[in-house]
Amino acid sequence: MSASKAELSLPAQKVHAKSLASMKQLMARIWAYRLSYLFASPFVLVFLVFILIPVIAAIGLSFTYFNGMEVPVFTGWKNYEYLLSQDLIFLKYALPNTLTYALIVGPGGYAAAFILAWLISQTPTKLRTLFALAMYAPSMTAGVSLSMIWQPMLSGDRLGYLNSFLLNMGIIDEPQLWTLDKSYLMDVMIVVSAWSSMGIGFLALLAGLLNVDKTLYEAARIDGVKSRLQEIWFITIPAMKPQMLFAAVMAIVGSFKQGNIGTILSGRNPTPEYAGHLIVSHIEDYGLIRFELGYASALTVILLIIILIANRISWKLFGPKEGE
């Protein structure tokens, strides 16, 4: 009788052991989740303090009159009505200049970054490091390089490097005011920005190119892919879509956030005849000079909407599709 009871207790013991094991696994998972939250908490905290809360505050202040010293006064849609109907500097200069600048510098710099990254990826390892550093360095010292390199080069007198070269070649008859003439300023801004646009997005593209599985190229050659252009289109770009998306977002944000490049080059604020006046310059004018922070917040909201639309287009092009 006692033996039968012992036999009957064995399944119960097994069930009890399984329940204990499952409880231990559950507690281990809970602990792992808590630990993951602990590691993610610095990023979440920084995101809340420096991104989410300021964005919400800007949206709220965009419906007020606020000068930075007095309590904000709710004004409804007046800031947006003035922005879209009466702010002639924004409508005539800041918005068109920003769109022109961003549409050329963003896609142009993005394409140049991909081409340069691909060319560098084809070089030996030692030369690859030197070339990558040479391309990336201007993005780290953009402000210093503007004053130390481009201002002497684009000086409006005969001593300017560009004017001196063109005069000696007989291409021009008199010195040109490259940074003070409204006809040239935007072109100069685009060239200088493209020169210094090989930043973190360029490094992401280079990393993506170097990490593409080489066996894919071998399989493609067996399937009939013969040229390098076909390899790039059918193998390289699809294999590095995450890096392409990241670089596209960085190029878009970088082109839209530029504001003081025209001021640095021309030494004027505002730039001559507003030829280099961008939305960020307009925001700084109203926020830091006029202290009309409510209206400046409305301008930032419009800029944020433009950037979100551009990023959405990039996501459509390079983001993951259904089934991937």
Residue frames relative to the residue before (quaternion, step in Angstrom):
aa qw qx qy qz dx dy dz
M 1.0000 0.0000 0.0000 0.0000 0.00 0.00 0.00
S 0.6711 0.4902 -0.2974 0.4699 3.56 0.95 -0.83
A 0.6184 0.5450 -0.3432 0.4503 3.54 1.15 -0.70
S 0.6508 0.5137 -0.3208 0.4579 3.57 0.97 -0.81
K 0.6314 0.5252 -0.3350 0.4618 3.58 1.04 -0.71
A 0.6421 0.5201 -0.3239 0.4607 3.54 1.06 -0.80
E 0.6436 0.5193 -0.3188 0.4632 3.56 1.05 -0.82
L 0.6564 0.5065 -0.3142 0.4625 3.57 1.00 -0.76
S 0.6700 0.5174 -0.3103 0.4326 3.61 1.05 -0.63
L 0.5255 0.6579 -0.4122 0.3480 3.60 1.19 -0.36
P 0.6626 0.4778 -0.3353 0.4694 3.69 0.83 -0.79
A 0.6333 0.5302 -0.3383 0.4510 3.56 1.01 -0.75
Q 0.6394 0.5210 -0.3245 0.4630 3.55 1.04 -0.79
K 0.6433 0.5209 -0.3205 0.4605 3.58 1.04 -0.81
V 0.6448 0.5134 -0.3194 0.4676 3.57 0.98 -0.85
H 0.6483 0.5187 -0.3128 0.4613 3.54 0.99 -0.86
A 0.6551 0.5060 -0.3140 0.4651 3.58 0.97 -0.84
K 0.6511 0.5100 -0.3204 0.4618 3.58 0.99 -0.81
S 0.6477 0.5163 -0.3198 0.4600 3.58 0.99 -0.82
L 0.6400 0.5105 -0.3295 0.4703 3.58 1.03 -0.76
A 0.6536 0.5105 -0.3171 0.4600 3.58 0.98 -0.83
S 0.6596 0.4968 -0.3134 0.4689 3.57 0.97 -0.82
M 0.6298 0.5218 -0.3369 0.4664 3.60 1.04 -0.70
K 0.6424 0.5107 -0.3246 0.4702 3.58 1.01 -0.78
Q 0.6443 0.5108 -0.3246 0.4675 3.59 0.99 -0.80
L 0.6437 0.5233 -0.3197 0.4579 3.57 1.01 -0.85
M 0.6641 0.4923 -0.3021 0.4746 3.59 0.94 -0.88
A 0.6341 0.5225 -0.3364 0.4602 3.59 1.05 -0.74
R 0.6498 0.5082 -0.3175 0.4677 3.58 1.00 -0.78
I 0.6392 0.5181 -0.3244 0.4666 3.57 0.97 -0.85
W 0.6576 0.5042 -0.3075 0.4678 3.56 0.95 -0.88
A 0.6424 0.5170 -0.3239 0.4637 3.60 1.02 -0.79
Y 0.6394 0.5145 -0.3253 0.4697 3.59 1.01 -0.80
R 0.6554 0.5017 -0.3165 0.4676 3.56 0.93 -0.88
L 0.6504 0.5107 -0.3189 0.4631 3.58 0.99 -0.80
S 0.6381 0.5147 -0.3285 0.4691 3.59 1.03 -0.77
Y 0.6275 0.5162 -0.3338 0.4778 3.60 1.04 -0.73
L 0.6292 0.5385 -0.3354 0.4490 3.57 1.03 -0.76
F 0.6817 0.4724 -0.2885 0.4784 3.59 0.95 -0.85
A 0.6960 0.4666 -0.2759 0.4708 3.59 1.07 -0.70
S 0.5170 0.6918 -0.4033 0.3023 3.60 1.17 -0.44
P 0.6249 0.5229 -0.3856 0.4328 3.71 0.90 -0.60
F 0.6602 0.4935 -0.3129 0.4719 3.59 0.94 -0.87
V 0.6517 0.5139 -0.3206 0.4565 3.59 0.93 -0.92
L 0.6557 0.5155 -0.3139 0.4537 3.58 0.94 -0.86
V 0.6688 0.4827 -0.3003 0.4790 3.59 0.90 -0.91
F 0.6321 0.5347 -0.3287 0.4545 3.59 0.99 -0.82
L 0.6711 0.4951 -0.3001 0.4630 3.59 0.92 -0.88
V 0.7271 0.4652 -0.2563 0.4350 3.57 0.79 -1.06
F 0.8117 0.3167 -0.1385 0.4709 3.58 0.82 -0.98
I 0.7600 0.3333 -0.2060 0.5185 3.63 1.17 -0.26
L 0.7698 0.3956 -0.2339 0.4429 3.57 0.40 -1.22
I 0.6942 0.4685 -0.2865 0.4654 3.61 0.78 -0.98
P 0.6624 0.4806 -0.3356 0.4665 3.68 0.86 -0.75
V 0.6281 0.5245 -0.3474 0.4578 3.62 1.02 -0.72
I 0.6633 0.4901 -0.3045 0.4766 3.58 0.90 -0.89
A 0.6513 0.5130 -0.3152 0.4619 3.58 0.99 -0.83
A 0.6467 0.5149 -0.3223 0.4613 3.60 1.00 -0.80
I 0.6423 0.5107 -0.3287 0.4676 3.58 0.97 -0.81
G 0.6638 0.4959 -0.3065 0.4685 3.58 0.96 -0.82
L 0.6915 0.4773 -0.2846 0.4616 3.61 0.90 -0.89
S 0.5747 0.6071 -0.3867 0.3894 3.60 1.14 -0.46
F 0.6843 0.4380 -0.2806 0.5110 3.60 1.25 -0.28
T 0.6701 0.4726 -0.2888 0.4942 3.58 1.24 0.35
Y 0.3555 -0.6196 0.6222 0.3202 3.49 -1.45 -0.02
F 0.1034 0.8001 -0.5733 0.1430 3.57 -0.59 1.18
N 0.1473 -0.8178 0.5536 0.0555 3.57 -0.72 1.08
G 0.6266 -0.5770 0.3306 0.4063 3.58 1.24 0.22
M 0.7491 0.3534 -0.2049 0.5215 3.60 1.20 -0.33
E 0.7486 0.3377 -0.1989 0.5347 3.57 0.99 -0.80
V 0.6430 -0.5091 0.3967 0.4122 3.54 -1.31 0.24
P 0.5218 -0.6419 0.4482 0.3389 3.63 -0.88 0.84
V 0.2241 -0.7615 0.5990 0.1052 3.54 -1.06 0.89
F 0.4140 -0.7263 0.4914 0.2443 3.59 -0.67 1.08
T 0.0564 -0.8180 0.5724 -0.0106 3.58 -0.80 1.06
G 0.4951 -0.6726 0.4316 0.3409 3.60 1.21 0.08
W 0.8065 -0.2810 0.2325 0.4653 3.55 -1.03 -0.91
K 0.3424 0.7844 -0.4776 0.1986 3.62 1.23 0.13
N 0.6371 0.5294 -0.3442 0.4421 3.60 0.94 -0.78
Y 0.6888 0.4670 -0.2784 0.4795 3.58 0.94 -0.86
E 0.6137 0.5354 -0.3475 0.4647 3.60 1.07 -0.66
Y 0.6652 0.4807 -0.2978 0.4877 3.57 0.97 -0.87
L 0.6396 0.5493 -0.3206 0.4317 3.58 0.99 -0.85
L 0.7824 0.3717 -0.1757 0.4678 3.58 0.85 -0.97
S 0.7775 0.3371 -0.1836 0.4981 3.59 1.20 -0.17
Q 0.8226 0.2695 -0.1105 0.4884 3.61 0.99 -0.71
D 0.6093 0.5429 -0.3685 0.4453 3.60 1.14 -0.40
L 0.1830 -0.8384 0.5065 0.0842 3.57 0.13 1.30
I 0.6129 0.5454 -0.3606 0.4437 3.59 1.05 -0.66
F 0.6524 0.4968 -0.3123 0.4796 3.58 1.02 -0.77
L 0.7257 0.4537 -0.2568 0.4490 3.58 0.78 -1.02
K 0.7437 0.4248 -0.2256 0.4644 3.58 0.99 -0.83
Y 0.8136 0.2446 -0.1074 0.5164 3.58 1.01 -0.74
A 0.7348 0.4631 -0.2778 0.4105 3.60 0.49 -1.18
L 0.7141 0.4512 -0.2699 0.4621 3.61 0.75 -1.00
P 0.6936 0.4470 -0.3099 0.4723 3.69 0.74 -0.85
N 0.6449 0.5185 -0.3324 0.4526 3.60 0.96 -0.80
T 0.6599 0.5112 -0.3118 0.4538 3.58 0.95 -0.86
L 0.6696 0.4911 -0.3072 0.4648 3.59 0.91 -0.87
T 0.6440 0.5129 -0.3202 0.4687 3.59 0.97 -0.82
Y 0.6710 0.5050 -0.2835 0.4630 3.54 0.88 -1.01
A 0.7097 0.4642 -0.2707 0.4555 3.60 0.82 -1.01
L 0.6671 0.5129 -0.3144 0.4394 3.60 0.95 -0.80
I 0.6915 0.4306 -0.2805 0.5077 3.60 1.15 -0.51
V 0.7161 0.4479 -0.2621 0.4669 3.59 0.79 -1.03
G 0.6581 0.5317 -0.3217 0.4251 3.61 0.94 -0.84
P 0.7590 0.3382 -0.2138 0.5136 3.64 0.46 -1.10
G 0.6445 0.5285 -0.3327 0.4411 3.60 1.00 -0.76
G 0.6834 0.4664 -0.2839 0.4847 3.56 0.91 -0.90
Y 0.6159 0.5472 -0.3334 0.4583 3.57 1.12 -0.71
A 0.6715 0.4798 -0.2937 0.4824 3.59 0.91 -0.91
A 0.6521 0.5069 -0.3187 0.4650 3.59 0.97 -0.82
A 0.6356 0.5301 -0.3308 0.4534 3.59 1.01 -0.78
F 0.6628 0.4974 -0.3122 0.4646 3.58 0.96 -0.83
I 0.6611 0.5077 -0.3130 0.4552 3.59 0.91 -0.89
L 0.6759 0.4824 -0.2958 0.4721 3.58 0.90 -0.91
A 0.6404 0.5178 -0.3295 0.4618 3.58 0.99 -0.82
W 0.6541 0.5031 -0.3209 0.4649 3.60 0.97 -0.78
L 0.6537 0.5048 -0.3187 0.4650 3.59 0.93 -0.84
I 0.6615 0.4962 -0.3114 0.4682 3.58 0.96 -0.85
S 0.6377 0.5424 -0.3325 0.4342 3.60 1.03 -0.74
Q 0.6557 0.5107 -0.3130 0.4597 3.61 1.19 -0.40
T 0.6042 0.5728 -0.3529 0.4271 3.62 1.24 -0.21
P 0.6378 -0.5078 0.3936 0.4248 3.62 -1.22 0.25
T 0.6986 -0.5230 0.2978 0.3870 3.55 -1.21 0.59
K 0.6826 0.4920 -0.3066 0.4450 3.61 0.81 -0.93
L 0.6771 0.4618 -0.2940 0.4918 3.59 0.88 -0.86
R 0.5924 0.5875 -0.3608 0.4169 3.58 1.08 -0.72
T 0.6563 0.5114 -0.3113 0.4592 3.59 0.94 -0.85
L 0.6662 0.5010 -0.3028 0.4620 3.59 0.92 -0.89
F 0.6710 0.4904 -0.3023 0.4668 3.59 0.90 -0.90
A 0.6478 0.5145 -0.3236 0.4593 3.60 0.94 -0.83
L 0.6536 0.5030 -0.3117 0.4719 3.58 0.96 -0.80
A 0.6499 0.5206 -0.3158 0.4549 3.58 0.99 -0.83
M 0.6817 0.4736 -0.2883 0.4774 3.60 1.02 -0.75
Y 0.7088 0.4760 -0.2605 0.4507 3.58 1.01 -0.81
A 0.5692 0.6545 -0.3745 0.3275 3.60 1.07 -0.73
P 0.6570 0.5208 -0.3546 0.4140 3.69 0.80 -0.79
S 0.6333 0.5397 -0.3493 0.4310 3.62 1.04 -0.62
M 0.6635 0.4996 -0.3082 0.4639 3.61 1.16 -0.49
T 0.7809 0.2645 -0.1368 0.5491 3.59 1.13 -0.54
A 0.1362 0.8461 -0.5091 0.0799 3.58 1.06 0.73
G 0.6854 0.4923 -0.3017 0.4437 3.60 0.83 -0.94
V 0.6696 0.4856 -0.2956 0.4780 3.58 0.94 -0.89
S 0.6751 0.5067 -0.3048 0.4411 3.57 0.91 -0.91
L 0.5991 0.5641 -0.3699 0.4313 3.59 1.07 -0.64
S 0.7328 0.4184 -0.2411 0.4794 3.57 0.90 -0.87
M 0.7321 0.4477 -0.2416 0.4530 3.59 1.01 -0.75
I 0.7744 0.3338 -0.1679 0.5105 3.60 1.06 -0.68
W 0.7903 0.3866 -0.2068 0.4281 3.54 0.53 -1.17
Q 0.6262 0.5426 -0.3626 0.4265 3.60 0.97 -0.63
P 0.6709 0.4463 -0.3223 0.4968 3.69 0.85 -0.74
M 0.6475 0.5260 -0.3324 0.4399 3.58 1.02 -0.73
L 0.7779 0.3343 -0.1603 0.5074 3.58 0.99 -0.85
S 0.2795 0.7779 -0.5173 0.2217 3.59 1.20 0.38
G 0.4803 -0.7274 0.4268 0.2406 3.57 -0.97 0.90
D 0.6259 0.5197 -0.3632 0.4541 3.62 1.20 0.01
R 0.7223 -0.4437 0.3095 0.4309 3.56 -1.33 -0.06
L 0.6238 0.5550 -0.3394 0.4333 3.59 1.23 -0.37
G 0.4955 0.6449 -0.4395 0.3813 3.57 1.21 -0.20
Y 0.5634 -0.6466 0.3894 0.3360 3.57 -0.87 0.95
L 0.6869 0.4800 -0.2957 0.4586 3.59 0.86 -0.89
N 0.6595 0.4944 -0.3081 0.4751 3.59 0.92 -0.88
S 0.6475 0.5216 -0.3240 0.4514 3.59 0.93 -0.87
F 0.6636 0.5023 -0.3060 0.4623 3.59 0.93 -0.88
L 0.6985 0.4704 -0.2830 0.4591 3.60 0.84 -0.95
L 0.6305 0.5193 -0.3370 0.4683 3.61 1.07 -0.67
N 0.6658 0.4967 -0.3042 0.4665 3.59 0.94 -0.85
M 0.6831 0.4689 -0.2809 0.4842 3.58 1.10 -0.65
G 0.4561 -0.7053 0.4316 0.3288 3.59 1.28 -0.22
I 0.4112 0.7234 -0.4681 0.2975 3.59 1.21 0.31
I 0.7735 0.1418 -0.0876 0.6115 3.60 1.08 -0.72
D 0.4327 -0.7104 0.5026 0.2357 3.57 -1.24 0.55
E 0.7932 0.1017 -0.0471 0.5986 3.58 1.17 -0.50
P 0.6305 -0.5538 0.3692 0.3992 3.60 -1.13 0.54
Q 0.2917 -0.7497 0.5733 0.1553 3.54 -1.12 0.78
L 0.3816 -0.7003 0.5563 0.2332 3.55 -1.11 0.77
W 0.1847 -0.8563 0.4725 0.0966 3.52 0.35 1.29
T 0.7843 0.3176 -0.1675 0.5058 3.60 0.96 -0.77
L 0.6947 0.4481 -0.2818 0.4870 3.60 1.24 -0.05
D 0.6196 0.5069 -0.3417 0.4923 3.57 1.26 -0.22
K 0.4634 -0.7063 0.4593 0.2746 3.58 -0.73 1.05
S 0.6064 0.5754 -0.3589 0.4152 3.60 1.13 -0.46
Y 0.7608 0.3724 -0.1888 0.4969 3.59 1.15 -0.61
L 0.5539 0.6777 -0.3973 0.2759 3.59 1.05 -0.71
M 0.6773 0.4862 -0.3132 0.4548 3.62 0.80 -0.90
D 0.6378 0.5210 -0.3292 0.4620 3.60 1.00 -0.78
V 0.6460 0.5097 -0.3141 0.4735 3.56 1.00 -0.84
M 0.6342 0.5325 -0.3268 0.4554 3.60 0.97 -0.83
I 0.6586 0.5107 -0.3083 0.4586 3.59 0.95 -0.87
V 0.6628 0.5023 -0.3101 0.4608 3.60 0.91 -0.90
V 0.6796 0.4844 -0.2972 0.4639 3.59 0.85 -0.93
S 0.6594 0.5062 -0.3124 0.4598 3.60 0.96 -0.82
A 0.6381 0.5145 -0.3283 0.4694 3.59 1.00 -0.77
W 0.6283 0.5453 -0.3275 0.4479 3.58 1.06 -0.76
S 0.7785 0.3272 -0.1652 0.5095 3.58 0.99 -0.81
S 0.5018 0.6925 -0.4014 0.3280 3.61 1.22 0.29
M 0.5356 0.6257 -0.4183 0.3829 3.62 1.22 -0.02
G 0.1722 0.8257 -0.5126 0.1604 3.55 0.48 1.21
I 0.8444 -0.1352 0.1112 0.5064 3.54 -1.05 -0.83
G 0.5973 0.5625 -0.3640 0.4408 3.60 1.12 -0.56
F 0.6211 0.5338 -0.3272 0.4714 3.57 1.07 -0.75
L 0.6645 0.4917 -0.3068 0.4717 3.59 0.94 -0.83
A 0.6250 0.5289 -0.3421 0.4612 3.60 1.06 -0.70
L 0.6489 0.5049 -0.3175 0.4724 3.59 0.97 -0.81
L 0.6520 0.5103 -0.3205 0.4601 3.57 0.94 -0.84
A 0.6484 0.5065 -0.3155 0.4728 3.57 0.99 -0.82
G 0.6495 0.5178 -0.3194 0.4561 3.58 0.98 -0.80
L 0.6529 0.5133 -0.3127 0.4610 3.58 0.97 -0.82
L 0.6937 0.4786 -0.2851 0.4565 3.58 0.94 -0.82
N 0.7166 0.4481 -0.2541 0.4701 3.59 1.17 -0.48
V 0.4195 0.6829 -0.4930 0.3385 3.60 1.20 0.17
D 0.5023 -0.6687 0.4632 0.2933 3.57 -0.88 0.98
K 0.4082 -0.7470 0.4740 0.2253 3.59 -0.61 1.16
T 0.5856 0.5854 -0.3827 0.4098 3.60 1.13 -0.49
L 0.5635 0.5924 -0.3938 0.4200 3.58 1.18 -0.43
Y 0.6435 0.5079 -0.3229 0.4729 3.59 1.04 -0.73
E 0.6410 0.5196 -0.3305 0.4581 3.57 0.99 -0.78
A 0.6572 0.4941 -0.3073 0.4791 3.58 0.98 -0.85
A 0.6400 0.5319 -0.3277 0.4472 3.59 1.02 -0.76
R 0.6380 0.5158 -0.3373 0.4616 3.60 1.01 -0.73
I 0.6312 0.5185 -0.3334 0.4707 3.57 1.05 -0.71
D 0.6992 0.4704 -0.2639 0.4693 3.58 1.07 -0.77
G 0.6909 -0.5170 0.2765 0.4229 3.60 1.23 0.02
V 0.4784 0.6396 -0.4623 0.3852 3.62 1.22 0.09
K 0.1277 -0.8482 0.5139 0.0139 3.57 -0.56 1.17
S 0.7752 0.3517 -0.1903 0.4891 3.61 0.87 -0.88
R 0.6180 -0.5350 0.4284 0.3851 3.57 -1.31 0.37
L 0.6218 0.5473 -0.3507 0.4368 3.60 1.00 -0.74
Q 0.6508 0.4936 -0.3172 0.4818 3.59 0.99 -0.78
E 0.6162 0.5386 -0.3461 0.4587 3.61 1.03 -0.70
I 0.6628 0.5034 -0.3107 0.4591 3.58 0.92 -0.90
W 0.7149 0.4761 -0.2648 0.4383 3.58 0.86 -1.00
F 0.7903 0.3492 -0.1716 0.4734 3.58 0.85 -0.96
I 0.7697 0.3295 -0.1810 0.5160 3.61 1.12 -0.53
T 0.7419 0.4553 -0.2631 0.4162 3.57 0.56 -1.17
I 0.7174 0.4576 -0.2738 0.4483 3.59 0.65 -1.07
P 0.6773 0.4653 -0.3292 0.4651 3.67 0.80 -0.77
A 0.6739 0.5142 -0.3029 0.4356 3.60 1.06 -0.69
M 0.7765 0.2905 -0.1622 0.5351 3.61 1.15 -0.43
K 0.1590 0.8260 -0.5241 0.1333 3.60 0.99 0.79
P 0.6227 0.5285 -0.3794 0.4348 3.68 0.91 -0.63
Q 0.6717 0.4754 -0.2992 0.4830 3.59 0.95 -0.84
M 0.6180 0.5392 -0.3413 0.4591 3.59 1.07 -0.72
L 0.6575 0.5047 -0.3062 0.4681 3.57 0.98 -0.87
F 0.6568 0.5118 -0.3138 0.4563 3.58 0.89 -0.91
A 0.6738 0.4907 -0.2964 0.4663 3.59 0.89 -0.92
A 0.6313 0.5296 -0.3364 0.4560 3.61 1.04 -0.75
V 0.6562 0.5012 -0.3135 0.4690 3.59 0.93 -0.87
M 0.6616 0.5022 -0.3095 0.4629 3.59 0.93 -0.86
A 0.6438 0.5162 -0.3258 0.4615 3.60 1.02 -0.76
I 0.6541 0.5123 -0.3134 0.4599 3.59 0.98 -0.85
V 0.6832 0.4764 -0.2913 0.4705 3.57 0.80 -1.01
G 0.6645 0.5183 -0.3122 0.4387 3.59 0.92 -0.86
S 0.6816 0.4817 -0.3004 0.4617 3.60 0.97 -0.78
F 0.7014 0.4619 -0.2818 0.4640 3.60 0.99 -0.72
K 0.6868 0.5009 -0.3038 0.4302 3.60 1.04 -0.60
Q 0.4752 0.6647 -0.4501 0.3602 3.60 1.24 -0.14
G 0.0426 0.8283 -0.5571 0.0424 3.56 -0.93 0.82
N 0.7944 0.3423 -0.1620 0.4748 3.55 0.86 -0.94
I 0.4062 0.7319 -0.4796 0.2632 3.60 1.19 0.07
G 0.6497 0.5073 -0.3184 0.4682 3.59 1.01 -0.75
T 0.6429 0.5203 -0.3156 0.4652 3.57 1.05 -0.78
I 0.6550 0.5078 -0.3157 0.4620 3.59 0.97 -0.83
L 0.6905 0.4862 -0.2895 0.4507 3.57 0.88 -0.93
S 0.7628 0.3814 -0.2061 0.4798 3.59 0.85 -0.94
G 0.3373 -0.7452 0.5041 0.2770 3.58 1.14 -0.56
R 0.6348 0.4939 -0.3263 0.4965 3.58 1.25 0.36
N 0.0125 -0.7741 0.6329 0.0120 3.54 -1.14 0.71
P 0.4306 -0.3074 -0.8022 0.2767 1.59 -0.84 2.35
T 0.6623 -0.5011 0.3807 0.4067 3.53 -1.31 0.26
P 0.6827 -0.5004 0.3229 0.4234 3.64 -1.16 0.48
E 0.8474 -0.0928 -0.0074 0.5228 3.55 -0.68 1.24
Y 0.5727 -0.6375 0.3447 0.3830 3.55 1.16 0.76
A 0.2805 0.7965 -0.4990 0.1949 3.60 1.14 0.51
G 0.7744 0.2732 -0.1589 0.5480 3.60 1.12 -0.59
H 0.3789 0.7412 -0.4698 0.2940 3.56 1.24 0.45
L 0.0834 -0.8092 0.5816 0.0001 3.58 -0.60 1.19
I 0.7005 -0.4625 0.3198 0.4395 3.59 -1.26 0.21
V 0.6381 0.5170 -0.3351 0.4618 3.60 0.98 -0.78
S 0.6138 0.5259 -0.3430 0.4785 3.60 1.07 -0.68
H 0.6451 0.5173 -0.3112 0.4683 3.58 1.01 -0.82
I 0.6379 0.5183 -0.3226 0.4693 3.58 1.01 -0.79
E 0.6668 0.4911 -0.3020 0.4722 3.59 0.93 -0.88
D 0.6075 0.5605 -0.3503 0.4405 3.59 1.06 -0.71
Y 0.7497 0.3873 -0.2215 0.4888 3.58 0.77 -1.02
G 0.7186 0.4664 -0.2709 0.4390 3.61 0.98 -0.72
L 0.8059 0.3094 -0.1352 0.4863 3.58 0.87 -0.96
I 0.7224 0.3911 -0.2431 0.5159 3.61 1.18 -0.38
R 0.7756 0.3165 -0.1718 0.5185 3.60 0.79 -1.00
F 0.2788 -0.7917 0.4902 0.2348 3.60 1.26 -0.39
E 0.4012 0.6419 -0.5331 0.3780 3.56 0.96 0.90
L 0.0897 -0.8737 0.4773 0.0276 3.51 0.53 1.27
G 0.5893 0.5648 -0.3768 0.4378 3.59 1.10 -0.50
Y 0.6861 0.4580 -0.2813 0.4902 3.56 0.91 -0.89
A 0.6166 0.5338 -0.3412 0.4674 3.59 1.06 -0.72
S 0.6283 0.5266 -0.3331 0.4659 3.59 1.06 -0.70
A 0.6263 0.5233 -0.3383 0.4685 3.59 1.03 -0.72
L 0.6333 0.5218 -0.3254 0.4699 3.58 1.03 -0.74
T 0.6548 0.5049 -0.3190 0.4632 3.59 0.99 -0.79
V 0.6225 0.5317 -0.3469 0.4577 3.59 1.05 -0.67
I 0.6406 0.5088 -0.3240 0.4751 3.60 0.97 -0.81
L 0.6535 0.5023 -0.3134 0.4716 3.59 0.95 -0.84
L 0.6340 0.5278 -0.3276 0.4606 3.59 1.01 -0.78
I 0.6429 0.5168 -0.3243 0.4630 3.60 0.96 -0.80
I 0.6433 0.5178 -0.3225 0.4626 3.60 0.97 -0.85
I 0.6677 0.4956 -0.3028 0.4657 3.59 0.94 -0.89
L 0.6400 0.5252 -0.3273 0.4555 3.60 0.98 -0.79
I 0.6424 0.5098 -0.3270 0.4695 3.60 0.99 -0.78
A 0.6620 0.4975 -0.3049 0.4704 3.59 0.95 -0.88
N 0.6584 0.4956 -0.3134 0.4718 3.60 0.98 -0.78
R 0.6135 0.5428 -0.3494 0.4549 3.58 1.09 -0.65
I 0.6258 0.5204 -0.3322 0.4767 3.57 1.05 -0.74
S 0.6438 0.5133 -0.3198 0.4687 3.60 0.98 -0.82
W 0.6422 0.5177 -0.3266 0.4614 3.58 1.00 -0.78
K 0.6273 0.5296 -0.3373 0.4606 3.59 1.04 -0.72
L 0.6988 0.4755 -0.2739 0.4589 3.59 1.00 -0.80
F 0.8424 0.1977 -0.0533 0.4985 3.59 0.77 -1.02
G 0.5165 0.6498 -0.4229 0.3635 3.61 1.21 -0.09
P 0.6310 -0.5407 0.3816 0.4048 3.60 -1.20 0.34
K 0.3331 -0.7340 0.5617 0.1864 3.54 -1.02 0.87
E 0.6646 -0.4893 0.3708 0.4259 3.56 -1.26 0.24
G 0.7795 0.3009 -0.2491 0.4897 3.52 -0.90 1.00
E 0.6072 0.5472 -0.3699 0.4416 3.60 1.23 -0.15
